[in-house]
């Protein structure tokens, strides 16, 4: 299976986040080394694995889907 490797700037463009947010807030909290990104050849450069990031963004989005029962019996989905 082929994987798409992205720099921080390329990932930021795809998901519409500032690169600093990815580096300072997402990396090592929701984007994990060995799962969502690698350091090729043990260096400092980081490459994100797009397929893994995209998969987990979708999983987290579906986990946040909530249902609110209304008095009328209708269920609102958030």
MIKETI-953247 format. One record per residue: residue in one letter; x, y, z of N, C-alpha, C in turn. Coordinates in steps of 0.1 Angstrom, whole numbers, padded with zeros to 4 digits, always signed. Last residue first. Layout:
<rs>
AXYZXYZXYZ
...
</rs>
This chain:
<rs>
X-0258+0164+0164-0249+0175+0164-0237+0172+0156
X-0292+0158+0158-0278+0153+0157-0269+0164+0156
X-0322+0155+0176-0313+0164+0168-0299+0158+0169
X-0351+0137+0174-0337+0136+0178-0329+0145+0169
X-0384+0144+0186-0374+0145+0175-0360+0144+0181
X-0400+0147+0207-0397+0133+0203-0387+0132+0191
X-0403+0171+0218-0413+0167+0207-0411+0153+0203
X-0381+0175+0233-0394+0172+0240-0404+0167+0230
X-0353+0157+0218-0361+0169+0221-0374+0165+0227
X-0321+0143+0224-0336+0141+0223-0343+0153+0226
X-0293+0146+0205-0300+0153+0216-0315+0150+0214
X-0263+0130+0198-0277+0130+0196-0284+0137+0208
X-0231+0138+0184-0240+0136+0195-0254+0137+0191
X-0200+0131+0172-0214+0132+0168-0223+0128+0180
X-0175+0125+0180-0180+0138+0185-0195+0139+0181
X-0169+0103+0165-0170+0101+0180-0177+0114+0186
X-0165+0114+0140-0177+0105+0143-0179+0103+0157
X-0141+0127+0144-0153+0135+0140-0166+0126+0143
X-0124+0106+0149-0126+0116+0160-0139+0124+0157
X-0124+0094+0124-0128+0086+0136-0132+0096+0147
X-0113+0114+0108-0127+0109+0105-0132+0102+0117
X-0088+0116+0118-0097+0128+0118-0111+0124+0117
X-0078+0091+0112-0081+0094+0126-0089+0107+0128
X-0076+0092+0084-0084+0082+0090-0088+0086+0105
X-0058+0114+0081-0071+0115+0076-0081+0105+0083
X-0035+0103+0093-0040+0115+0098-0055+0116+0094
X-0031+0081+0075-0033+0079+0090-0039+0091+0096
X-0027+0093+0051-0037+0083+0052-0041+0081+0067
X-0003+0110+0055-0016+0115+0053-0028+0106+0055
X+0020+0111+0078+0014+0101+0069+0000+0104+0067
X+0045+0137+0079+0032+0131+0083+0027+0121+0073
X+0078+0139+0087+0069+0137+0076+0056+0130+0081
X+0103+0160+0100+0090+0152+0103+0082+0151+0090
X+0138+0161+0107+0126+0164+0098+0115+0154+0101
X+0158+0151+0122+0149+0161+0128+0136+0163+0120
X+0163+0116+0117+0167+0130+0117+0156+0138+0124
X+0160+0089+0113+0163+0093+0126+0167+0108+0128
X+0151+0084+0087+0166+0082+0090+0170+0088+0103
X+0123+0104+0092+0131+0096+0083+0146+0096+0087
X+0101+0102+0115+0113+0110+0114+0122+0102+0105
X+0065+0103+0110+0078+0096+0111+0089+0106+0110
X+0031+0103+0121+0043+0109+0115+0055+0101+0118
X+0011+0087+0132+0007+0098+0123+0019+0105+0116
X+0027+0067+0144+0014+0065+0140+0010+0075+0129
X+0052+0077+0149+0051+0062+0147+0037+0058+0142
X+0040+0102+0170+0051+0097+0163+0050+0082+0161
X+0006+0114+0166+0016+0107+0174+0028+0101+0165
X-0015+0139+0172-0007+0133+0161+0006+0127+0167
X-0024+0147+0196-0033+0139+0188-0026+0133+0176
X+0002+0151+0208-0010+0150+0216-0021+0142+0208
X+0023+0152+0190+0025+0145+0203+0013+0146+0212
X+0009+0180+0175+0020+0170+0174+0023+0165+0189
X-0009+0201+0182-0014+0188+0178-0003+0177+0178
X+0006+0223+0191-0006+0218+0199-0010+0204+0195
X+0029+0229+0176+0029+0232+0191+0017+0226+0198
X+0026+0220+0150+0038+0218+0157+0037+0219+0172
X+0000+0229+0144+0003+0215+0142+0016+0212+0151
X+0003+0256+0148-0007+0249+0156-0004+0234+0155
X+0021+0263+0128+0025+0264+0142+0016+0256+0151
X+0006+0260+0105+0017+0250+0108+0022+0251+0122
X-0029+0263+0109-0016+0270+0109-0005+0260+0112
X-0050+0243+0089-0045+0247+0102-0032+0255+0100
X-0062+0229+0067-0066+0243+0070-0062+0247+0085
X-0054+0205+0058-0064+0205+0069-0068+0219+0074
X-0036+0212+0038-0047+0202+0035-0058+0203+0046
X-0018+0230+0050-0026+0234+0038-0038+0225+0036
X-0007+0213+0069-0014+0225+0073-0023+0230+0062
X+0007+0195+0053-0004+0190+0061-0013+0202+0065
X+0027+0213+0042+0017+0206+0033+0005+0201+0041
X+0040+0219+0066+0034+0230+0058+0023+0224+0049
X+0050+0195+0074+0041+0202+0083+0033+0212+0075
X+0050+0173+0045+0057+0181+0055+0046+0188+0064
X+0037+0140+0040+0036+0154+0039+0044+0161+0049
X+0034+0111+0021+0041+0117+0032+0040+0132+0029
X+0012+0086+0015+0015+0099+0011+0021+0106+0023
X+0018+0051+0006+0014+0062+0016+0019+0075+0011
X+0006+0021-0009+0013+0034-0010+0009+0044+0000
X+0008-0012+0000+0000+0000+0000+0009+0012+0000
</rs>
